[in-house]
Amino acid sequence: MRTLYVILGAALGAPARFAIDQYIHRFTNRPYGIFLVNVLGSFLLGVTFNSTEHTHDLIAIGFAGAFTTWSTFMLDIYLAFELKRKSEALINLGVSLGFGLLAAWLGLNLA
């Protein structure tokens, strides 16, 4: 049963990430969509940290696992360095880590 919850959450998380990122890309070519989903995902992990097993499997492991993306985050930073936009890369790295930690902390404290 746990596997079914993870599958269902992942089936919703990946399309949600894609939709949000595509929507944000209508307004800018900067990686704000990935930033947003990673911060929201950090918050969801914090909120569901001490939840029931089924809620944790559905939201934390399934949805947030498919919703957030470390690989795209790293690619965005790498490409910014390659394009000689080092300050943009460092800002993205610092702000993403800072807000991600803050969102996880906030989620944990609200739960």
Secondary structure, DSSP 8 states (H G I E B T S, - for coil): -HHHHHHHHHHHHHHHHHHHHHHHHTT-SSTHHHHHHHHHHHHHHHHTTTS-HHHIIIIIIIIIHHH--HHHHHHHHHHHHHTT-HHHHHHHHHHHHHHHHHHHHHHHHH-
